[in-house]
Amino acid sequence: MKYTMNLDADLLDRVVAVTGARTKTEAVTTALREMDRRGRLIERLREGLGASESELRNLFDPKSDPAVLRVAEERQPYDTRKS
């Protein structure tokens, strides 16, 4: 589907670089998919996954810190291929 849009050129260039997209269309599609994914994740989290507050707290190890775990990982580009 074709659209005519006014986009921030610098922002689009950054999205192309971050995603590793081969085209601007691919970069916009990847960005839209990511925003959709985040929105759906937030909706699920707001629903509480069907667990009580105490059950949700017990789903995760309080000693684990995702930020610490990520230190050893190299940053990977977004996968721009369709699954």
C-alpha positions in Angstrom: 0.0 0.0 0.0 1.4 3.4 -0.9 1.2 6.5 1.2 2.6 10.0 0.9 4.1 11.1 4.2 6.3 13.8 5.5 9.0 12.2 7.6 12.0 13.5 9.5 14.9 12.6 7.2 17.5 12.5 10.1 15.2 10.2 12.1 14.6 7.9 9.1 18.3 7.7 8.5 18.9 6.7 12.2 16.2 4.1 12.0 17.7 2.7 8.8 21.1 2.5 10.6 19.8 1.0 13.8 17.6 -1.6 12.1 20.1 -2.5 9.3 17.3 -2.1 6.8 18.2 -2.3 3.2 15.5 0.3 2.2 13.6 3.1 3.8 10.4 1.2 3.3 11.9 -1.8 5.2 13.0 0.6 8.0 9.5 2.1 8.4 7.9 -1.3 8.4 10.3 -2.5 11.0 9.7 0.5 13.2 5.9 0.1 12.9 6.2 -3.6 13.8 8.3 -2.8 16.8 5.8 -0.2 18.0 2.9 -2.6 17.5 4.9 -5.3 19.4 5.5 -2.9 22.3 1.9 -1.8 22.4 0.6 -5.4 22.5 3.2 -6.2 25.2 2.0 -3.3 27.3 -1.6 -4.4 26.9 -0.8 -7.9 28.1 1.1 -6.6 31.1 -1.8 -4.3 32.0 -4.1 -7.4 31.9 -1.8 -8.9 34.5 -1.4 -12.2 32.7 -4.2 -13.5 34.8 -2.1 -13.6 38.0 -2.5 -11.7 41.2 0.1 -9.1 42.2 1.9 -11.5 44.6 1.9 -14.2 41.9 3.4 -11.7 39.4 6.1 -10.8 41.9 7.0 -14.5 42.3 7.3 -15.1 38.6 10.7 -13.4 38.6 13.8 -13.9 40.6 14.3 -10.7 42.6 18.1 -11.2 42.5 18.1 -11.1 38.7 18.8 -7.8 37.1 18.2 -7.7 33.3 20.6 -4.7 32.9 23.4 -6.7 34.5 22.7 -9.8 32.4 22.8 -7.7 29.2 26.3 -6.3 29.9 27.9 -9.4 28.4 25.8 -9.4 25.3 26.8 -7.6 22.1 24.1 -5.4 20.7 22.4 -7.1 17.8 20.7 -5.2 15.0 17.0 -5.7 14.5 16.1 -8.6 12.3 14.6 -7.1 9.2 13.6 -10.4 7.7 10.0 -11.5 7.8 9.5 -14.5 10.1 
